[in-house]
Amino acid sequence: MLGLKDVNVPNGGVAYGADNTQTNFAWAVYGGVAYDVNESVTLDLSYRYTDLGEAKSGKVTAYDGTSAYAGVDLGNITSHDLMLGMRWKLGHAPVPAPMPVAFK
């Protein structure tokens, strides 16, 4: 199975990279706040940082076999995400007030 396909349109070249199986430790940190606009609508503002580790291919070879090089190293793949959302609570019914208790 091919791990990477490199298409160089301006130069008319196509190459494939061998699989490079490597295990990385991926991790993420999330945080955010929510604000109840009313009983049925909530606005969310959140942040997420994700680190997927390092990605690279194996040896890359041209389909016609004329050239080869060590591979493609994409480095450490990370992402910073800022998200704004809205939640609408369907079928939301207000909570009735508790019944007063009379003591005799």
Legacy VTK file of the C-alpha trace (Angstrom):
# vtk DataFile Version 3.0
C-alpha trace
ASCII
DATASET POLYDATA
POINTS 104 float
0.000 0.000 0.000
1.254 3.510 -0.778
1.781 5.867 2.126
2.147 9.153 0.200
1.501 10.304 -3.369
3.434 13.402 -4.504
2.125 15.018 -7.716
4.305 17.801 -9.169
2.038 19.247 -11.875
4.371 22.013 -13.195
7.214 19.552 -13.772
5.031 16.592 -14.762
6.383 14.376 -11.997
4.608 11.846 -9.812
6.211 9.965 -6.935
5.124 7.677 -4.138
6.329 7.439 -0.569
6.561 4.198 1.321
4.614 3.799 4.556
6.354 4.927 7.712
4.683 3.424 10.740
5.436 5.383 13.858
3.484 5.769 17.075
3.089 9.260 18.494
1.577 10.485 21.716
-1.337 12.746 20.750
-2.905 15.054 23.306
-5.315 17.976 23.589
-6.375 20.626 26.091
-9.885 22.085 26.088
-11.462 24.988 27.973
-14.426 27.262 27.621
-17.344 29.166 29.054
-21.100 28.989 28.488
-23.628 31.783 28.980
-27.375 31.154 29.320
-29.052 33.829 27.175
-32.477 32.596 28.305
-34.080 29.297 29.394
-33.779 27.827 25.886
-30.561 29.286 24.413
-26.943 28.993 25.604
-23.869 30.535 23.915
-20.530 28.693 24.143
-17.031 30.091 23.646
-14.268 27.488 23.817
-10.600 26.950 22.965
-8.824 23.726 22.002
-5.112 23.029 21.555
-4.270 19.725 19.844
-0.833 18.140 19.346
-0.816 15.104 17.034
2.928 14.505 17.130
5.320 14.215 14.202
4.389 12.941 10.722
6.748 11.749 7.988
6.756 9.392 5.047
9.201 6.653 4.164
11.521 6.805 1.144
9.937 8.672 -1.809
10.538 7.243 -5.313
9.450 8.531 -8.743
7.045 6.218 -10.577
9.498 5.890 -13.450
12.295 5.033 -10.988
14.573 7.914 -12.049
14.901 9.559 -8.653
14.452 8.940 -4.949
14.894 10.915 -1.767
14.738 10.263 1.972
11.102 11.228 2.498
8.803 14.031 3.541
8.936 15.278 7.133
5.886 17.354 8.061
7.210 18.072 11.540
5.023 18.384 14.601
1.321 18.792 13.713
-0.528 21.122 16.087
-3.790 23.059 16.001
-5.189 26.062 17.897
-9.001 26.262 17.616
-11.316 28.987 18.907
-14.956 27.919 18.687
-18.212 29.833 19.163
-21.404 27.830 19.415
-25.042 28.078 20.309
-27.157 25.431 22.029
-30.912 25.456 21.708
-32.710 23.316 24.263
-35.607 21.688 22.385
-38.790 20.945 24.299
-37.529 22.876 27.285
-40.252 23.404 29.857
-39.757 25.752 32.790
-39.300 24.046 36.139
-42.415 24.595 38.245
-42.020 26.345 41.564
-42.136 23.997 44.557
-45.495 23.682 46.325
-45.666 25.424 49.701
-45.825 23.082 52.655
-48.251 23.918 55.462
-47.495 22.671 58.963
-50.302 22.194 61.522
LINES 1 105
104 0 1 2 3 4 5 6 7 8 9 10 11 12 13 14 15 16 17 18 19 20 21 22 23 24 25 26 27 28 29 30 31 32 33 34 35 36 37 38 39 40 41 42 43 44 45 46 47 48 49 50 51 52 53 54 55 56 57 58 59 60 61 62 63 64 65 66 67 68 69 70 71 72 73 74 75 76 77 78 79 80 81 82 83 84 85 86 87 88 89 90 91 92 93 94 95 96 97 98 99 100 101 102 103
